[in-house]
Amino acid sequence: MSQLGALGVTDADLTPRLKFVNILPSVLLLAVVISLILGGAPAHAPSLQRLLDNARSYGWTGAVLVSVGALVAGLLLQPLELASIRLLEGYVSPTGPLGPLARMRTWVHANRRSRLTWQRNHLAYEDPRAATARFRLTFMPHRAPVLPTALGNRLRAAEERAGRPYGLDALLTWPRLYHVLPQDVLQTVSTSRNELDTAARLSLSFALTSAATAGLLLTHSWWLLLPAAFAVLSWFAYRAAVHAATTYGDTVAAVIDVFRMRLLQEMHIAIPTDTEKERELNEKLTDLWARQDRNPLPSPVEYDTGSAGSGGQAGSGGP
């Protein structure tokens, strides 16, 4: 039985998402910081021999405490998972310490979008610069304001694309569609989302580790290469998160394309006969789902009571 098992924590409690999205970054930060402290930092330059001697003196008691600390940190950080992702997306307080940096980066991305839009609209279609502009604009929102970070703009662009051909608002549709998806589709979506969240949390963990080790090694010049290495790793992890965001957005868009009718079946609403009628219906559903305090109320949606049987089958998780 493992040390955590003795505490009543089983493998079933440690889901893959908890392990890789929360516990792994916490373990990384704790392991590096504790190793440097045991090695003599900040008073002395870290020494492997000093690290081994101190580790032996703490023995299994120290190992158990570190393991429990990493687990507790992972559990405590789990509710902050969404907040950390939104931080990397660029959702920060305009009056907070990151406000000036966010405004500067928003200006940079807005000017980049304007330049790419001009190239797309005014250069010849065959011009390589126009082709590059068309490609890069797919990663930026078209209607909504840009965000300070590439990750935020990728996700916002994906939100715009998903469901747009059908008049659907992806932010309103996805929480409802999620409940009627088959298990294999949910697994695919979960895998894609876990890749995004893991890369994002590792980026933050590497950045925090870089800052913490820089403070511990500030007076030991050559050892400052270690926080510099973690800063580079943080950048690479962030780029991985940006690419994972594209994959996740494409996955969500594909799921909406394929399974949006299943949601209508579960709601006992007649399937539209063409895309024009579907857009009209989705406009009504969007008004209802938005839950805005409107007077008069949104236009009514007609239910198809004869499809009750097929609706139950559609939501059963079968093909």
VOTORGU-919396 format. One record per residue (C-alpha): residue number from 1; x, y negated, z; residue in three letters. Coordinates in nm, 2 decimals, decimal comma. Each point is the difference from the previous one (the first is absolute). Layout:
<rodrens>
seq / east / north / up / type
NUM / X / Y / Z / ALA $
...
</rodrens>
This chain:
<rodrens>
seq / east / north / up / type
1 / 0,00 / 0,00 / 0,00 / MET $
2 / 0,13 / -0,35 / -0,09 / SER $
3 / 0,05 / -0,28 / 0,25 / GLN $
4 / -0,31 / -0,17 / -0,15 / LEU $
5 / -0,19 / 0,32 / 0,02 / GLY $
6 / 0,06 / 0,01 / 0,37 / ALA $
7 / -0,17 / -0,35 / 0,02 / LEU $
8 / -0,31 / 0,14 / -0,17 / GLY $
9 / 0,09 / -0,14 / -0,35 / VAL $
10 / -0,04 / 0,26 / -0,28 / THR $
11 / 0,08 / 0,00 / -0,37 / ASP $
12 / -0,37 / -0,05 / -0,07 / ALA $
13 / 0,01 / -0,33 / 0,19 / ASP $
14 / 0,31 / -0,12 / -0,20 / LEU $
15 / -0,16 / -0,04 / -0,35 / THR $
16 / 0,24 / -0,05 / -0,30 / PRO $
17 / -0,12 / -0,36 / -0,01 / ARG $
18 / 0,08 / -0,07 / 0,36 / LEU $
19 / 0,34 / 0,17 / -0,03 / LYS $
20 / 0,12 / -0,18 / -0,31 / PHE $
21 / -0,18 / -0,33 / 0,01 / VAL $
22 / 0,03 / -0,08 / 0,37 / ASN $
23 / 0,24 / 0,24 / 0,19 / ILE $
24 / 0,28 / 0,02 / -0,26 / LEU $
25 / 0,06 / -0,38 / -0,01 / PRO $
26 / -0,02 / -0,02 / 0,38 / SER $
27 / 0,25 / 0,29 / 0,04 / VAL $
28 / 0,23 / -0,16 / -0,25 / LEU $
29 / 0,00 / -0,34 / 0,19 / LEU $
30 / 0,04 / 0,16 / 0,34 / LEU $
31 / 0,27 / 0,25 / -0,11 / ALA $
32 / 0,23 / -0,27 / -0,15 / VAL $
33 / -0,04 / -0,25 / 0,28 / VAL $
34 / 0,05 / 0,26 / 0,28 / ILE $
35 / 0,30 / 0,15 / -0,18 / SER $
36 / 0,17 / -0,34 / -0,03 / LEU $
37 / -0,07 / -0,07 / 0,37 / ILE $
38 / 0,13 / 0,34 / 0,11 / LEU $
39 / 0,30 / -0,06 / -0,22 / GLY $
40 / 0,08 / -0,32 / 0,19 / GLY $
41 / -0,17 / -0,28 / -0,18 / ALA $
42 / -0,03 / -0,29 / 0,05 / PRO $
43 / 0,29 / -0,03 / 0,25 / ALA $
44 / 0,23 / 0,22 / -0,21 / HIS $
45 / 0,03 / 0,11 / -0,36 / ALA $
46 / -0,20 / 0,33 / -0,02 / PRO $
47 / 0,21 / 0,31 / 0,05 / SER $
48 / -0,10 / 0,36 / -0,09 / LEU $
49 / 0,18 / 0,14 / 0,30 / GLN $
50 / -0,18 / -0,24 / 0,24 / ARG $
51 / -0,33 / 0,09 / -0,17 / LEU $
52 / 0,06 / 0,37 / 0,06 / LEU $
53 / 0,11 / -0,05 / 0,36 / ASP $
54 / -0,31 / -0,21 / 0,08 / ASN $
55 / -0,23 / 0,24 / -0,18 / ALA $
56 / 0,13 / 0,30 / 0,20 / ARG $
57 / -0,05 / -0,19 / 0,32 / SER $
58 / -0,37 / -0,06 / -0,08 / TYR $
59 / -0,05 / 0,35 / -0,14 / GLY $
60 / -0,35 / 0,15 / -0,06 / TRP $
61 / -0,17 / -0,26 / 0,22 / THR $
62 / 0,11 / -0,28 / -0,23 / GLY $
63 / -0,10 / 0,20 / -0,31 / ALA $
64 / -0,35 / 0,06 / 0,14 / VAL $
65 / -0,04 / -0,37 / 0,09 / LEU $
66 / 0,11 / -0,11 / -0,35 / VAL $
67 / -0,24 / 0,25 / -0,16 / SER $
68 / -0,29 / -0,11 / 0,22 / VAL $
69 / 0,09 / -0,36 / -0,06 / GLY $
70 / -0,01 / 0,05 / -0,38 / ALA $
71 / -0,33 / 0,18 / 0,02 / LEU $
72 / -0,16 / -0,27 / 0,22 / VAL $
73 / 0,14 / -0,27 / -0,23 / ALA $
74 / -0,15 / 0,17 / -0,30 / GLY $
75 / -0,34 / 0,03 / 0,17 / LEU $
76 / 0,01 / -0,37 / 0,11 / LEU $
77 / 0,11 / -0,12 / -0,35 / LEU $
78 / -0,27 / 0,20 / -0,18 / GLN $
79 / -0,27 / -0,26 / 0,05 / PRO $
80 / 0,25 / -0,26 / -0,14 / LEU $
81 / 0,04 / 0,20 / -0,32 / GLU $
82 / -0,24 / -0,22 / -0,20 / LEU $
83 / 0,15 / -0,32 / 0,15 / ALA $
84 / 0,35 / 0,10 / -0,10 / SER $
85 / -0,11 / 0,07 / -0,36 / ILE $
86 / -0,18 / -0,33 / -0,01 / ARG $
87 / 0,31 / -0,17 / 0,13 / LEU $
88 / 0,20 / 0,14 / -0,29 / LEU $
89 / -0,28 / -0,10 / -0,24 / GLU $
90 / 0,05 / -0,36 / 0,11 / GLY $
91 / -0,31 / -0,06 / 0,22 / TYR $
92 / 0,16 / -0,22 / 0,26 / VAL $
93 / -0,13 / -0,30 / 0,20 / SER $
94 / 0,07 / -0,33 / -0,19 / PRO $
95 / 0,09 / -0,16 / 0,33 / THR $
96 / 0,21 / 0,28 / 0,13 / GLY $
97 / 0,38 / 0,04 / -0,03 / PRO $
98 / -0,03 / 0,17 / -0,34 / LEU $
99 / -0,23 / -0,26 / -0,14 / GLY $
100 / 0,26 / -0,21 / -0,18 / PRO $
101 / 0,16 / 0,30 / -0,15 / LEU $
102 / -0,34 / 0,14 / -0,11 / ALA $
103 / -0,09 / -0,33 / -0,17 / ARG $
104 / 0,34 / -0,01 / -0,18 / MET $
105 / -0,04 / 0,36 / -0,13 / ARG $
106 / -0,36 / -0,07 / -0,10 / THR $
107 / 0,12 / -0,29 / -0,21 / TRP $
108 / 0,27 / 0,22 / -0,16 / VAL $
109 / -0,25 / 0,27 / -0,09 / HIS $
110 / -0,26 / -0,25 / -0,13 / ALA $
111 / 0,25 / -0,16 / -0,23 / ASN $
112 / 0,11 / 0,34 / -0,12 / ARG $
113 / -0,36 / 0,09 / -0,08 / ARG $
114 / -0,04 / -0,33 / -0,19 / SER $
115 / 0,31 / 0,06 / -0,20 / ARG $
116 / -0,09 / 0,35 / -0,09 / LEU $
117 / -0,36 / -0,10 / -0,09 / THR $
118 / 0,14 / -0,27 / -0,24 / TRP $
119 / 0,24 / 0,25 / -0,16 / GLN $
120 / -0,29 / 0,25 / -0,05 / ARG $
121 / -0,23 / -0,26 / -0,15 / ASN $
122 / 0,24 / -0,21 / -0,22 / HIS $
123 / 0,27 / 0,24 / -0,12 / LEU $
124 / -0,06 / 0,23 / -0,29 / ALA $
125 / -0,15 / 0,33 / 0,10 / TYR $
126 / 0,30 / 0,20 / -0,14 / GLU $
127 / 0,25 / -0,22 / 0,20 / ASP $
128 / 0,18 / 0,21 / 0,26 / PRO $
129 / -0,05 / -0,29 / 0,25 / ARG $
130 / -0,37 / 0,01 / -0,05 / ALA $
131 / 0,00 / 0,38 / 0,05 / ALA $
132 / 0,20 / -0,04 / 0,32 / THR $
133 / -0,24 / -0,27 / 0,12 / ALA $
134 / -0,30 / 0,23 / -0,07 / ARG $
135 / 0,16 / 0,28 / 0,20 / PHE $
136 / 0,10 / -0,22 / 0,30 / ARG $
137 / -0,34 / -0,16 / 0,01 / LEU $
138 / -0,16 / 0,33 / 0,07 / THR $
139 / 0,17 / -0,01 / 0,34 / PHE $
140 / -0,14 / -0,34 / 0,09 / MET $
141 / -0,36 / -0,11 / 0,08 / PRO $
142 / -0,17 / -0,18 / -0,28 / HIS $
143 / -0,29 / -0,17 / 0,18 / ARG $
144 / 0,10 / 0,00 / 0,36 / ALA $
145 / 0,27 / -0,22 / 0,15 / PRO $
146 / 0,35 / 0,16 / 0,01 / VAL $
147 / 0,15 / 0,11 / 0,32 / LEU $
148 / 0,35 / -0,06 / 0,13 / PRO $
149 / 0,13 / 0,35 / -0,06 / THR $
150 / 0,03 / 0,24 / -0,29 / ALA $
151 / -0,17 / 0,27 / 0,21 / LEU $
152 / -0,30 / -0,22 / 0,07 / GLY $
153 / -0,03 / -0,10 / -0,37 / ASN $
154 / 0,02 / 0,36 / -0,11 / ARG $
155 / -0,28 / 0,11 / 0,23 / LEU $
156 / -0,22 / -0,31 / -0,08 / ARG $
157 / 0,04 / 0,07 / -0,37 / ALA $
158 / -0,10 / 0,36 / 0,06 / ALA $
159 / -0,31 / -0,12 / 0,19 / GLU $
160 / -0,09 / -0,21 / -0,30 / GLU $
161 / 0,04 / 0,27 / -0,26 / ARG $
162 / -0,17 / 0,28 / 0,19 / ALA $
163 / -0,37 / 0,01 / -0,09 / GLY $
164 / 0,01 / -0,33 / -0,20 / ARG $
165 / -0,12 / 0,16 / -0,33 / PRO $
166 / -0,31 / 0,11 / 0,18 / TYR $
167 / -0,07 / -0,32 / 0,19 / GLY $
168 / 0,11 / 0,16 / 0,33 / LEU $
169 / 0,18 / -0,17 / 0,29 / ASP $
170 / 0,26 / 0,25 / 0,10 / ALA $
171 / 0,03 / -0,13 / 0,36 / LEU $
172 / -0,37 / 0,05 / 0,05 / LEU $
173 / -0,03 / 0,32 / -0,20 / THR $
174 / 0,29 / 0,20 / 0,13 / TRP $
175 / -0,11 / 0,04 / 0,37 / PRO $
176 / -0,34 / 0,14 / -0,13 / ARG $
177 / 0,14 / 0,22 / -0,28 / LEU $
178 / 0,26 / 0,15 / 0,23 / TYR $
179 / -0,28 / 0,19 / 0,19 / HIS $
180 / -0,12 / 0,19 / -0,30 / VAL $
181 / 0,33 / 0,11 / -0,15 / LEU $
182 / 0,10 / 0,36 / -0,02 / PRO $
183 / 0,27 / 0,13 / 0,23 / GLN $
184 / 0,27 / 0,04 / -0,27 / ASP $
185 / -0,05 / -0,36 / -0,11 / VAL $
186 / 0,02 / -0,12 / 0,35 / LEU $
187 / 0,32 / 0,19 / 0,04 / GLN $
188 / 0,15 / -0,17 / -0,31 / THR $
189 / -0,11 / -0,34 / 0,12 / VAL $
190 / 0,14 / 0,07 / 0,35 / SER $
191 / 0,34 / 0,11 / -0,14 / THR $
192 / 0,03 / -0,31 / -0,21 / SER $
193 / -0,10 / -0,22 / 0,29 / ARG $
194 / 0,25 / 0,17 / 0,24 / ASN $
195 / 0,28 / -0,06 / -0,25 / GLU $
196 / -0,08 / -0,37 / 0,00 / LEU $
197 / -0,04 / -0,03 / 0,38 / ASP $
198 / 0,32 / 0,20 / 0,07 / THR $
199 / 0,21 / -0,21 / -0,23 / ALA $
200 / -0,14 / -0,32 / 0,15 / ALA $
201 / 0,05 / 0,11 / 0,36 / ARG $
202 / 0,35 / 0,12 / -0,08 / LEU $
203 / 0,08 / -0,34 / -0,15 / SER $
204 / -0,12 / -0,17 / 0,32 / LEU $
205 / 0,19 / 0,25 / 0,21 / SER $
206 / 0,32 / -0,05 / -0,19 / PHE $
207 / -0,04 / -0,38 / 0,02 / ALA $
208 / -0,05 / 0,02 / 0,38 / LEU $
209 / 0,29 / 0,24 / 0,04 / THR $
210 / 0,22 / -0,24 / -0,20 / SER $
211 / -0,10 / -0,29 / 0,23 / ALA $
212 / 0,05 / 0,21 / 0,32 / ALA $
213 / 0,34 / 0,14 / -0,11 / THR $
214 / 0,11 / -0,35 / -0,11 / ALA $
215 / -0,06 / -0,12 / 0,35 / GLY $
216 / 0,18 / 0,29 / 0,16 / LEU $
217 / 0,30 / -0,03 / -0,24 / LEU $
218 / 0,03 / -0,37 / -0,04 / LEU $
219 / 0,35 / -0,02 / 0,15 / THR $
220 / 0,13 / 0,30 / -0,18 / HIS $
221 / 0,07 / -0,12 / -0,35 / SER $
222 / 0,05 / 0,33 / -0,20 / TRP $
223 / -0,30 / 0,16 / 0,18 / TRP $
224 / -0,23 / -0,27 / -0,16 / LEU $
225 / 0,01 / 0,21 / -0,31 / LEU $
226 / -0,25 / 0,23 / 0,18 / LEU $
227 / -0,28 / -0,26 / 0,02 / PRO $
228 / 0,08 / -0,11 / -0,35 / ALA $
229 / -0,05 / 0,36 / -0,12 / ALA $
230 / -0,34 / 0,02 / 0,18 / PHE $
231 / -0,09 / -0,33 / -0,16 / ALA $
232 / 0,07 / 0,15 / -0,34 / VAL $
233 / -0,20 / 0,31 / 0,09 / LEU $
234 / -0,29 / -0,22 / 0,10 / SER $
235 / 0,01 / -0,16 / -0,34 / TRP $
236 / 0,00 / 0,34 / -0,18 / PHE $
237 / -0,28 / 0,12 / 0,22 / ALA $
238 / -0,20 / -0,31 / -0,08 / TYR $
239 / 0,05 / 0,05 / -0,38 / ARG $
240 / -0,12 / 0,36 / 0,05 / ALA $
241 / -0,31 / -0,13 / 0,17 / ALA $
242 / -0,06 / -0,24 / -0,29 / VAL $
243 / 0,02 / 0,29 / -0,25 / HIS $
244 / -0,22 / 0,22 / 0,23 / ALA $
245 / -0,26 / -0,28 / 0,01 / ALA $
246 / -0,02 / 0,02 / -0,38 / THR $
247 / -0,06 / 0,38 / 0,02 / THR $
248 / -0,26 / -0,04 / 0,27 / TYR $
249 / -0,18 / -0,27 / -0,19 / GLY $
250 / -0,01 / 0,22 / -0,31 / ASP $
251 / -0,13 / 0,29 / 0,21 / THR $
252 / -0,28 / -0,20 / 0,14 / VAL $
253 / -0,09 / -0,14 / -0,34 / ALA $
254 / -0,01 / 0,35 / -0,15 / ALA $
255 / -0,22 / 0,13 / 0,29 / VAL $
256 / -0,25 / -0,29 / -0,05 / ILE $
257 / 0,00 / 0,08 / -0,38 / ASP $
258 / -0,08 / 0,36 / 0,05 / VAL $
259 / -0,22 / 0,02 / 0,32 / PHE $
260 / -0,20 / -0,33 / 0,01 / ARG $
261 / -0,31 / 0,18 / -0,13 / MET $
262 / 0,02 / 0,24 / 0,29 / ARG $
263 / -0,05 / -0,29 / 0,24 / LEU $
264 / -0,32 / -0,10 / -0,19 / LEU $
265 / -0,12 / 0,36 / 0,03 / GLN $
266 / 0,05 / 0,01 / 0,37 / GLU $
267 / -0,19 / -0,33 / 0,03 / MET $
268 / -0,28 / 0,14 / -0,21 / HIS $
269 / 0,03 / -0,27 / -0,27 / ILE $
270 / -0,06 / 0,09 / -0,36 / ALA $
271 / 0,31 / 0,03 / -0,22 / ILE $
272 / 0,02 / -0,29 / -0,25 / PRO $
273 / -0,02 / 0,09 / -0,36 / THR $
274 / 0,28 / -0,23 / -0,12 / ASP $
275 / 0,27 / -0,22 / 0,14 / THR $
276 / -0,20 / -0,32 / -0,04 / GLU $
277 / -0,28 / 0,13 / 0,22 / LYS $
278 / 0,26 / 0,14 / 0,24 / GLU $
279 / 0,15 / -0,35 / 0,04 / ARG $
280 / -0,34 / -0,15 / 0,07 / GLU $
281 / -0,06 / 0,27 / 0,26 / LEU $
282 / 0,34 / -0,04 / 0,16 / ASN $
283 / -0,05 / -0,38 / 0,02 / GLU $
284 / -0,31 / 0,07 / 0,22 / LYS $
285 / 0,19 / 0,26 / 0,21 / LEU $
286 / 0,29 / -0,24 / 0,05 / THR $
287 / -0,25 / -0,27 / 0,13 / ASP $
288 / -0,15 / 0,26 / 0,24 / LEU $
289 / 0,34 / 0,13 / 0,12 / TRP $
290 / 0,14 / -0,35 / 0,05 / ALA $
291 / -0,25 / -0,04 / 0,29 / ARG $
292 / -0,01 / -0,38 / -0,05 / GLN $
293 / -0,27 / -0,20 / 0,18 / ASP $
294 / -0,20 / -0,09 / -0,30 / ARG $
295 / -0,35 / -0,13 / -0,05 / ASN $
296 / -0,16 / 0,13 / -0,20 / PRO $
297 / 0,14 / 0,35 / 0,04 / LEU $
298 / 0,20 / 0,17 / -0,28 / PRO $
299 / -0,20 / 0,15 / -0,29 / SER $
300 / -0,15 / 0,33 / 0,09 / PRO $
301 / 0,15 / 0,33 / -0,13 / VAL $
302 / -0,23 / 0,27 / -0,12 / GLU $
303 / 0,04 / 0,35 / 0,16 / TYR $
304 / -0,04 / 0,32 / -0,20 / ASP $
305 / -0,18 / 0,23 / 0,24 / THR $
306 / 0,00 / 0,28 / -0,25 / GLY $
307 / 0,38 / 0,03 / 0,02 / SER $
308 / 0,01 / 0,10 / 0,37 / ALA $
309 / 0,10 / 0,36 / -0,08 / GLY $
310 / 0,28 / -0,09 / -0,24 / SER $
311 / 0,12 / -0,27 / 0,24 / GLY $
312 / 0,05 / 0,26 / 0,28 / GLY $
313 / 0,20 / 0,22 / -0,23 / GLN $
314 / 0,22 / -0,29 / -0,12 / ALA $
315 / 0,12 / -0,08 / 0,35 / GLY $
316 / 0,07 / 0,36 / 0,09 / SER $
317 / 0,36 / -0,03 / -0,11 / GLY $
318 / -0,04 / 0,24 / -0,29 / GLY $
319 / 0,13 / -0,07 / -0,36 / PRO $
</rodrens>
